[in-house]
């Protein structure tokens, strides 16, 4: 009896198929790894901007209030009113400011900066706001000339500082 050649041929074919699958698997792994490296490099490069572009984006106003402050620089005095529109003290301060508006609109323009708008947060940090209501007067150059203590300010206190503005 000469032995059955079929099992041996099947075993060899199975080994060839296994080795081929193994080499394909290794090739697929290397291709996948290369693609990951290329994609990572591509994505990392996508976030890079020229310094001019980064600077112009970082100088762009984030909120309506910030835009108003930027546009007023060199042109007019501002009264920044940091407000929580739902707070009773802020509502009281707003009524005081509204009653004065006609008398002082030639000297100063109001800019409402609401705590309810997330884009205003940088302004709260910039002006050191810790409690509301909070009022700051900026001159035409955009420099603070008066910062009142947090809380309700009377018409007389506000008029005294506003009347000194050019």
C-alpha positions in Angstrom: 0.0 0.0 0.0 1.5 3.2 -1.1 -0.4 5.6 1.2 -3.0 8.1 0.1 -1.5 11.2 -1.6 -4.7 13.2 -1.2 -4.3 14.1 2.5 -0.8 15.2 2.0 -1.8 17.4 -1.1 -4.7 18.8 1.0 -2.4 19.6 3.8 0.0 21.4 1.5 -2.8 23.3 -0.1 -4.1 24.3 3.3 -0.6 25.5 4.3 -0.3 27.5 1.1 -3.7 29.1 1.6 -2.8 29.9 5.3 0.5 31.5 4.3 -1.1 33.5 1.6 -3.8 34.7 4.0 -1.2 35.5 6.6 0.9 37.5 4.1 -2.2 39.4 2.9 -3.2 40.1 6.5 0.3 41.5 7.2 0.1 43.6 3.9 -3.3 44.9 4.9 -2.0 45.8 8.3 0.9 47.8 6.8 -1.3 49.5 4.4 -3.8 50.4 7.2 -0.9 51.7 9.3 0.4 53.8 6.4 -3.0 55.3 5.8 -3.4 56.2 9.5 0.0 57.9 9.4 -0.9 59.8 6.2 -4.3 60.8 7.5 -2.9 62.0 10.9 -0.3 64.1 9.0 -3.0 65.5 6.8 -5.3 66.3 9.6 -2.5 67.9 11.7 -1.6 70.1 8.7 -5.2 71.1 8.2 -5.3 73.0 11.5 -2.3 75.1 10.6 -3.0 78.6 9.4 -0.7 81.4 8.5 0.2 83.8 11.3 -1.7 86.6 9.5 -4.8 84.5 9.3 -4.5 83.5 13.0 -4.0 87.1 14.0 -7.0 88.3 12.1 -9.2 85.6 13.5 -8.1 86.2 17.1 -8.7 90.0 16.7 -12.2 89.4 15.4 -15.0 90.4 17.8 -16.7 87.4 19.5 -19.9 89.2 20.5 -22.1 92.1 19.5 -20.9 94.0 22.6 -17.3 93.5 21.7 -18.0 94.7 18.2 -19.7 97.9 19.5 -16.7 98.6 21.8 -14.2 98.1 18.9 -16.2 100.3 16.5 -16.6 103.1 19.1 -12.8 103.3 19.7 -11.6 106.8 18.7 -15.2 108.0 18.1 -17.3 108.1 21.3 -17.4 107.5 25.0 -19.1 104.3 26.2 -20.9 103.2 29.3 -20.5 99.5 29.6 -23.4 98.0 31.6 -22.7 94.4 32.7 -26.1 93.0 33.3 -28.1 89.9 34.3 -31.4 90.9 32.6 -33.3 88.7 35.1 -31.8 90.1 38.2 -33.8 92.7 40.2 -30.7 94.9 40.9 -29.8 95.0 37.2 -33.4 95.8 36.3 -33.3 98.7 38.8 -30.0 100.0 37.4 -31.4 99.7 33.9 -34.4 101.9 34.8 -32.0 104.5 36.3 -29.9 104.5 33.1 -33.0 104.7 30.8 -34.3 107.7 32.8 -30.9 109.5 32.2 -30.5 108.5 28.5 -31.9 111.7 26.8 -29.7 114.0 29.0 -26.4 112.1 28.5 -26.7 110.6 25.0 -24.5 113.4 23.6 -21.7 112.4 26.1 -21.9 108.6 26.2 -23.4 105.6 24.5 -24.7 102.6 26.4 -23.4 99.1 25.7 -25.3 96.3 27.4 -23.1 93.2 28.1 -25.4 90.4 29.2 -24.3 87.5 31.3 -26.7 85.4 29.3 -24.6 85.6 26.2 -21.6 83.1 26.4 -19.6 85.2 23.8 -19.5 88.0 26.3 -17.5 86.1 28.9 -14.1 87.4 27.7 -15.4 91.0 28.4 -16.4 90.0 32.0 -12.9 88.7 32.5 -11.2 91.7 30.8 -13.0 94.2 33.0 -12.8 92.1 36.2 -16.5 91.8 36.7 -17.2 89.8 39.9 -20.8 91.0 40.7 -23.7 92.6 38.9 -24.8 95.2 38.1 -21.4 96.6 37.1 -20.7 99.8 35.2 -17.5 101.0 33.4 -17.1 104.2 31.5 -14.6 104.2 28.6 -13.2 107.3 27.0 -13.0 107.8 23.2 -9.6 106.0 23.2 -11.3 102.9 24.8 -9.6 103.4 28.1 -11.5 103.0 31.4 -12.0 106.3 33.1 -14.5 105.2 35.8 -15.3 101.7 37.2 -18.0 101.8 39.7 -18.3 99.3 42.6 -20.7 96.5 41.9 -24.3 97.3 42.7 -26.8 99.9 41.9 -25.4 103.4 41.2 -27.6 106.4 41.7 -28.2 108.9 38.9 -26.2 111.6 40.9 -23.1 109.4 41.1 -23.3 108.5 37.4 -23.9 112.1 36.3 -20.9 113.3 38.3 -18.5 111.0 36.3 -20.3 111.4 32.9 -20.4 115.2 33.1 -16.6 115.2 33.2 -16.3 113.5 29.9 -15.2 115.6 26.9 
